[in-house]
């Protein structure tokens, strides 16, 4: 849990991202089955979804703690958060591409889903 309580501001948003991210990941994996099944595809999508969830959990924690800091410290914290998340994605993606243990596209595709989910949520106009 973020901040150790159930009343976290980001928790409902993260749950929505996790839920719809899982659906979108499953749909994308199902589409790749038209070209045949490979375990590296399944592993790539599973790792990509897990990484997406992990990085947004970390992002949520950083956002919640940054609002309690002064402006300079908050900017520094959020830049560090972004740099760490992107560095981890580059390392994971390059490792997958060079070793072939997991599908490179399967790892990267779920990283696009949160933006799509938040945009759709904005246009649908969810209340709450």
Secondary structure, DSSP 8 states (H G I E B T S, - for coil): --TTSTT-TTHHHHHHHHHHHHHHHHHHHHHHGGG---HHHHHHHHHHHHHHHHHHHHHHHHHHHHTTS-HHHHHHHHHHHHHHHHHHHHHHHHHHHHH-SS-HHHHHHHHHHHHHHHHHHHHHT---
